[in-house]
Amino acid sequence: MRLDALGILDNAVIPDKKRVVTIIEGTPSSRVPGEFSRRSPYKRNYIKDTIVNLKTGFSGEQLVMDYEVKRLKKSGYAERIEHVSLTDDSLGYDLLSFEEDGRYRYIEVKTTKFNISSSGSYYISANELKCAQNKNYWIYYVVDVESDNPKLYLMKNPFKDKQIHLEPISYKVNFKL
């Protein structure tokens, strides 16, 4: 794998589509979201949203698998990468990859169809957050996944040093009857 001066991965190929993937590795900064704005009422189609999100997420995971195979080709670990989320959703990460020295790299893939300019957001489960605390954990954030020029942001251990802002969105309620 070679990156040119702009950080663009050479010959990143996705099935049925040749694309140039921009790779950006760095530390995100904490961003506190703005005030809640009132929106016009509407009724969400949760089934349709779920189907779209599953397809979008899988596209991002495939892009990341391709990237990881290229990244590890020379080290001999490319064949050992596992797409674990296909068979087990309980692990707290999507891909089990490797560092070039053989250590595990736990990758959670977050994907959006939209292009972002200066800030982004995604949802993370309590299990993913727990897993992120103790391991060589990476968030790979895929932006503009359906375009010919998606971007892949690589964030190593973003939860360890409070590099990002967490906002509680939902809660599980337990009770006795």
Number of C-alpha atoms within 10 A of each C-alpha: 14 11 12 8 7 9 13 18 20 15 14 17 16 18 9 6 11 12 17 18 25 20 19 16 13 11 15 18 12 13 13 10 11 6 6 6 6 6 6 5 6 6 5 8 8 9 9 10 10 11 11 13 15 13 12 19 19 17 19 26 24 15 21 23 22 16 20 19 18 18 18 19 14 11 12 11 18 19 10 12 17 14 18 17 17 10 8 11 12 11 14 22 24 25 23 19 24 22 15 16 8 11 10 15 19 24 26 24 24 22 24 21 18 14 16 12 7 5 10 13 15 9 11 13 9 10 13 18 14 12 17 23 14 10 13 16 25 20 21 23 23 29 24 18 22 16 15 13 16 22 21 26 20 20 20 20 19 21 19 13 9 12 15 16 14 16 9 6 7 6 6 4 5 5 4 3 2
